[in-house]
Amino acid sequence: MATKPRGSASPRKRDRSKKPKTILAEQFAKAPTVNIQGDYYFTAEENQALGLKLAGLLEQKEQLQAHKKELMAQLKAQEEGITADIRLTGSKRRSGFEVRPMDVFVLFEPKQGQKHFHRKEPPHELIRSETMLPGDYEQELPMEGLPASKKPPEETKPKKAAAKKGKPDGAGSPIGATSFSDALNAAAAGKELKRVPVVLDEGFPPDKIRAQFRKAAKKFGWPIAAIELLDDEAMKLGSEQEDAAKVLEMFNAHTIRPGATE
C-alpha cells in the first residue's frame, strides 16, 4: 500500500492539538529552498485591490451583457427583414406578377359605362376594366358612341335654351328628359335610376345635404358613378349656406318621400 510522502498533508488537516516543535534559527540557515503550493493570506492593501478589481469585472460583464442584447436585437431585426423579403419574393415568384405603375392605352365604351386598360406593347393585352367616372365623360378623348350630352360643348341652339328656360338641369323633369339626366343614365350604365327615398334637411349647409343624399343613394343602390356625377354637379352650385336652397332643389328632383310611390 502506497504511503503519502512527508510534507504532502495540507496545513488545514494537520492536528493542531500538538505543539509545534521548537526550531532553532541556525536550522533555517542550513535549510534548502523549494517552491510549493501553499495558503497565502492577503494583506489589507491586497484585499482592497481585489475588491476594486471585482467591481471593475462586474461592470465589464454588465456592459457586455447590454451590448449582447443590443446586438441580438439588431440581428433579430435583420433576420425579420430578410424573412419578410423572402416571403414577398416567394409570393411574387408563385403569382408571377406584381403591381407597379405603367403607361397604358385606355379605351372607352360610354354606352356600357366602361373603360378598358390595355398594355402599350403589342399585342396590347387587356389589363382590367373599370366603371367610367364622371370626369371620364368630360375629357376630350376619342370615344365611339359617346352621347351627345357628353361631347365637347358647341354653340347653344336657341330652341334648346328656350326649352330649358326656368328649369334647372334635371329638376322638375323625369330622369332622361334633359342632357344632364342623359349623363346620369350613361353613368348608371343602363341601370334605371329611381328617385331616392329620403327627406333632405333644409337647415343643413350644402356639404351636409350632399353627404345626406350620397349616403341614402348608395344605400338605395344607385351606381357610384351616378352618385359622383350628381355630387359634382351640386358642388358647382356653391358651398356656402346661401347656396343650400339651390343644392336642395337639385337633389329634390331625384328624391321621393319614404313610403311614397312615383
N, C-alpha and C positions, 0 to 999 in steps of 0.2 A: 504494500500500500504506500502510495506516494505521500511524502510529507511536505508541508509548506516550508519554503526557505525562511531562514531567520530574517526578521525585519519586514515581512510581507503583510503583517496584520495591520489594519487601519488603526490609527490612534484612538478613534471613537469607540472601537470594540475592545480596547485593552482594559484590563482590570485595573481601574484607578484606585482600588482599595489598598493596593500595595504602595508603599512609599518608594519614590524613585531612589535609585542608588546615588550616593554622593560621587560626583565626577570631579576629579581634580583638573585644574586649568592646564597642567602640563600634558594631560592626556589629549586635549584638543590640538595642542601644538604638534603632536605626532600623528594625529588622525588624517587620513586621506580625504579628498573632496570628490563627491559624486553628485549626479543630477537625478532627482526622483520627482514623482508627482505627489504633492502633499497639500494639506489645507493651509490656505493663506488668508488671513483676516485683514480686511481693508481698513485703512485709516479713515478718519473723519473726512479729510480732504478727498480721498478716493471715493468714498460713498457719495459725497456731494457731486463729484464729477459724473459718477454713474447715473445719478438721478437726473442731471441735466441731459445726458446722452439719451436716457429713456424717454424723456419728454420730447426731445427732438425726433426720435424714431417714431413715436406715436403720431406726431404731427405729420411726418412724411407719409405714414401709412394712410392717414385721413385724406391727405392731398391726392395720393394715388387712387384711393377708392372713389373720390369725387371725379377725378379725371377719367377713371374707368367708366363711371356712369355716363359721363358726357360723351365719351367715345362710343359706348354701347347705344346711346340714344341716336347719335349720328349714323351709326351703322344700321340701326333699325330703320331710320327714315330712308336711307339709301336703298335698303332691301325692299321696303314697301313701295318706293318709287319704281324700282325695277320690276317688282311683281305686278304693279298696275300697268306698266308698259308692256309686260309680257301678255297680260290679259287683253289689252287693247289691240296689240299686234296679232294675237291669236284670233280675236274676233274679226279683224279685218281680213285675215287670211281665210277664215271659214266663210265669211259672207262674200268676199271677192270684190267689195266696193267700199267707198267712204263718201260722206257728204262734204263737198268743197265748192267754193264759188266758181262759177263758169259763165261765159258768154254763150247765149243760146238764141235760136230763132223762136219767135212766138207767132202762132197762127190763131186767128180769132174765128169763132163761129157765133156771131151775135144772136142768131135765131134760137140757138140752143143755150145761149148764155155761157159758153165755154171758151177757154183759151188753152192752147196746147203748146208745150215747150219741146223743141227739137234740138238735137245736137247740131252745131255748126259744121262738124266734119261729116262728109258723105259716109254712109247713105242717110244722114240726118235722122237718126233713131229718135223715137218719142221718149222723152224723159218722164213727163207726167202731164196731167190735165187738171185745171182748176176752174172754179166758177169765176166769171168775169165780175170785176168790181166796178162801181160807178165811175171811177176815174178812167177805166179802160175805154168806156164809151166816148169819153171826151177827148181822147187822144186823136190826133190826125194821122192815123195809121191805115194802111190798106186793109179793109175789111169787106169781104164779099158778103152781100146780103144784109148790110148794116141798115137798120130802119132809118127812114128819112129824118126822124126826130133826133137822131144821133149823129148825123153828118155835120160837117163844118157849117156854121150859120151863113145864110145867104141874105139877100135883101128881103126884108119883111114885106109880104104882099098885103095890100090894103084889106082884102077880104078876110085874111087870117086875123089881122089886127082888129077888124070890126067884130069878128066872131068872138074874140077874147075880151072885148071891152067890158069892163065891170066885173069880170070873173077872174079870180086868181087861178093860176095854172093848176088844174086838178081839183079845185074847190067847187063844191056845189054841183058836180057832174059825175056821172058813173065812171068807174075806172076803165080806161081805154078810150075815152072820148076826147082827150087832149094829148098834145105832144108829150107832156110830162108823164101822163098816165101810160102812154105808149112805152116810154122809157122804163117805167115801173114794171110793166108787163115783160119787157125784154130782160130786165134784171131778175125777174122771177122765173126766167127760163121756161115759160109756158105754163107755170102754175097759176091757178086762179087766185087773185088777191081779194079776199073778202074783208069787209070792214072789221077792225079790231074791237072787240067788246071791252071798252074801258071808258071811264069818265075822267078826263084830264082836269087837274085842279087849276082853276082860273087864277088863283092867287100865287101860283108858282112863277119864278123867273123862267126865261126861255130855256136855260140849260136843264133845269129840273123837269120842265114839260117834255123836252126831248128825251131825257132819261126815262121818264114815266112811260112814254109811248114805246121806246125801244124795248123796255122790259116786257110790256104787255104784248107787243107784236112778236117778239121772239117766243114767248110762252104760247101764243096763239098759233105759231107755226109759219109765220112769214119767212121767206128766204132772207138770209143775211144780206145779200146784195141789194135787195129791195129796201130793207130797213136802212142800210147805209146811204142809199141814194136819196131817200126821203129825208134822212137826217142831215145830209149835206145841203139839201135844198133849204131846209129850215134854218140852218146856220147862216145862210146868205141873208135872211130877213133881219138879223141882228141878235145881239146877246144881252142888251140892256133891258131893264124892267119895262120901259115904254114899248119895247118890241114884242112883249109877251102876247098881246092881243093878236098880232099878225101870225105869230108862230102857232098859237092855239087855233086860229081859224084854219090854217093849213092842215094841221093834224086832224081837226074835227071832220074834215072832208073824208077821212079814211077811218073813222071810228064810229062805233054804234053803242048805245047804252046797253049794258049787260042785261040779257033776258029779252031784249027786243029783237024783232026779225026784220031783215032787209026787205 
